[in-house]
Structure formats: C-alpha cells, structure tokens
Amino acid sequence: MPAVAALATLILHLIANPHYGFFRDELYFVICGLRPAWGYVDQPPVVPLLAAASQLFGHSLFLLRAVPAIFAAASVYTTCLIAIELGGGVFAEFFAALVAVVTPVLMHFGTTTSTDIVGLLLWPLAALYVLRIVKGADPRWWLAVGAIVGIGLESKYSMAFFAAALVAALVLLPQRRVLKTPWFFAGAALAAAIALPNFVWQASHGYPMWTLLRDAGEYKNVQLSPLQYAATQVLVTHPLLAPVWIVGLVTLLQRPQSRFLGVAYVLLIVQMMALHGKDYYPGAVYPILIAAGAVRIEAWTQASTLWRPALAIYTLAAGVLLVPLLMPILPERTMSAYDRLAQTMLAREVALAKMEHTQIGRLPPDWADMHGWRDLTELVASIYYSLPPSQRSQAAILASNYGEAAAIDFYGGDYGLPPVLSGDNQYWEWGTHGYSGNVVIDVHGDCRRNADRFRVHRIVARFTNPWGRPFENGFPISVCEGIATPLATVWPKLRRYN
C-alpha cells in the first residue's frame, strides 16, 4: 500500500503541477542555486540547489515541478509507514494516504518548489524514526534522525522548532530514557555539523534572515492571536478533513508510547503562536497526526462494511472542492470565476487565513505570480537593445524586487541580457556587478523620484500583466542617465529584506 499510494500521488502531481508558468519564488530559487553558496539572505541552500539542478538542461517547468511532486509522494509513503508503526492495517494506510493527499496545506507544498517541500518528507520521517527508537529500536538510529534534522535545517529553518518540540516532549515524558545514550548526542552533533555551514554564512553576513523575519513580522505579515492561529490550522487542513488529524492528536496523547508526538505537536504550535509564524509554517507536521487519526478511525469502523467506503468518498469529495485553489489546473478565466465564488462563500475564512498585507487580483496570488515573466523580459530586452551601443555597453538593469530580477535573469540568457541588479533580498548581497549606474534601466521604479541622483530620467514603457498581481501590472520602466553619485556608493541604501 505505501508504494502504491506514493506512486498515485506522484502521478497526480506530475499531471497537475506544470501549468501556467514559473512562480516568482521558483525563478528566484533557480537563480540562487545557479550561484551556489552555503546560504542566502532568505533561505538555506538545499532548495535553491534542487531548483537549479532541474534546469541544467534548459528551461523546464515540468522538471521543476517534478521536484515537489517527488517529495509529496515520499511524504505519503512515510505517512503510511507511520500508520503501520502505530498499529494500523490496510484501511488505515489507505485512508491516511488519501487524507494526506487532499489536505490543502500538504497538497500545496507538493505543487510548487518552495522551502517547504523537503520538510514535507523529513518531518514525518524524523518522527517515524524517533517513534521506532521509543519502541525499542537500536539507538544508533539517532544518527539517522540527526542527519534528517541537519538536512532539514539546510532546507528551512522551521525544522529547528520541530526538532526542539520533539526533544522537549521526550524530556517531559517517561520516554526521556531514550535520550540517555551517547547515540542521541552523536545524532545532535551530526545535525549541528550539517547545519553549521549555513549558520556560519548567516553569522558572517550579519544574520540577514533574522532581519528579514523581524521586518516581515512588523510590516508585512498579519499577526494573529493564539485563538486565531489555532483556527487557521483547521482552515489550512480543510474544515471538513481536520477532524481526522484532531482525532489523531487525541489518539497520540492517549497512548503512552506515542504521547510524545502529540505533546510535540502542541509545543510546536505554541512556538508558532508566540513567534507569530505564518499559518502554514507547521504544515509538515500533519502527516503524523493524520496517520494516527486513520489508525483510530480504522478501529472504530472495523465492524462496519459501509463506513469505510463512505468515509473514503466523503474525503475525496471534500478534497476535490479545493483542488483548483491548490493546483493550477483550470484556465485563467475559469480559475478567476472559481476563485471569486470561493472568496464569496468563504469570506470570513479567507480573511482569517490571509497572512500578508497584499492586494488580491483576478487570480489567487500564487497563481497570479506565475504569469507575465517572459513578457517582462522581452519588454526589458527591447528597451535594452533600443539604447545606442555606447549606452548599452554600460547599461545596468535594476529591478524593484527579487521576482522581477529573477525572471529577467532566468529568461535573459535567451536575449543576451546582462545580470540584473536589485536591492531586494539576496540580490542586494550580489552587489552592483561593477556597474557605475551612469545608465540604468529601472524596472518597476521611477527614477524621477530620485531626480537628485540622475541627470536624465524618462519613462519609456509600462508593463501590462492582466493576470498578474495588481502591483505587477501597469508599472513603469524608466531609463535613467547621468548618475550623480556612483552606484556602489548608494548601494547600501538600496537594501531591502522582505
């Protein structure tokens, strides 16, 4: 059953994922990965390297989206193994896999390449191995757990909170005995060794990730109360399906041997509430609870021949309702109408689940951010080649944010464009590439606002992107000439982490 469920999940995502176009963050990951480093301003190195590897033989949306598809399939496989470890039979495996596939936050993680995809597998896998250790497995498995945690930290920093919750839960319970072995400390040391290069990178650059999270929490993200945050966990896991993981949480807390997993979940959510984390940050933990819920539901329905197929049909029907909001499968006009209907029907829920202060356009933000990038590059290229050769040779392309910059870099090779500059996130760290700033193609900026900085400033085009997000549609592209102060001098003032 685990292999069949994983294969079905993989096929589903391979068919549904590669639609519309590259998501802005995906483009950014690719560009970061093509400039390998032990760290970046806003993420560790693993996901950028995976994204870049998928594009080594040319632009391929299918191969890029195959990366999250593989992790989604592996996550479902591990969910089935957890169900087996908790005493579940064939129905528990099947039901756990089905719920995991259609649970919104997990389906979304498996749709686009993001920093969440690796945790989709590694969080449940770490829990599985620790559960086996608690049940009497060889303590040398702590080395595997340490490797998982280390790789997870090199993928997304939230692994630290999950690992801390697991260890704290063990300390609080009689299972603390499994920590009293040199192998636990060896595993912890291995995790630290794997994560160390990125920590050193962050330290040597002044901990930019901390600055980014602090500023986002203050200016960008919506801060929820603890009660609101708890409510969002029901929303991101689907109100009609959340009872499965809630039953799983109760089941874990009731069973002495697996209680530490339930306590770990509670401690993880408390951390997220205290730090005002986004609602999806703990999303990778839910396969564990779903597996436990499936085991309990299997026991409840053992005497009935009708409940099990009815539950499977109910789960599938509930999950299908939200698929167009989680997978880019509908044509844009149809998707726009479907989204408006969903917004109307779920107005309160959508408002609660909104985690950033941002405008909503004709498509959901993630889908909107998959549109217009090649068109933008073509427009910038036409402006670049319209410059006289004497200006073109010194012209720098300056983009307002990492999405625009990465898109022009990603497609720019097809047009012979130079590397793009931006003050946003990792692009600021890459600097000016030696450009003086005497001639600048200002993308989504308006150098007239910096009239004291440039002698000549004129808007030469406006980018039209009707399916994009509102702020990415109709913005100006300017040509600025005769900089008063060298770009390298003003560069520190252009830094923006968000």
Secondary structure, 3 states (H helix, E strand, C coil): CHHHHHHHHHHHHHHHCCCCCCCHHHHHHHHHHCCCCCCECCECCHHHHHHHHCCCCCCCHHHHHHHHHHHHHHHHHHHHHHHHHCCCCHHHHHHHHHHHHHCHHHHHHCCCCCCCHHHHHHHHHHHHHHHHHHCCCCCCHHHHHHHHHHHHHCCCCCHHHHHHHHHHHHHHCHHHHHHCCHHHHHHHHHHHHHHHHHHHHHHHCCCHHHHHHHHHHHHHECCCCHHHHHHHHHHHCCCCCHHHHHHHHHHHHHCCCCHHHHHHHHHHHHHHHHCCCCCCCCHHHHHHHHHHHHHHHHHHCCCCCCHHHHHHHHHHHHHHHHHHHHCCCCCHHHHHHHHHHHHHHCHHHHHHHCCECCCCCCCCHHHHCCCCHHHHHHHHHHHHHHCCHHHHCCEEEEECCHHHHHHHHHHHHHHCCCCEEECECHHHHHCCCCCCCCEEEEECCCHHHHCCCEEEEEEEEEECCCCCCHHHCCEEEEEEEEECCCHHHHHHHHCECC
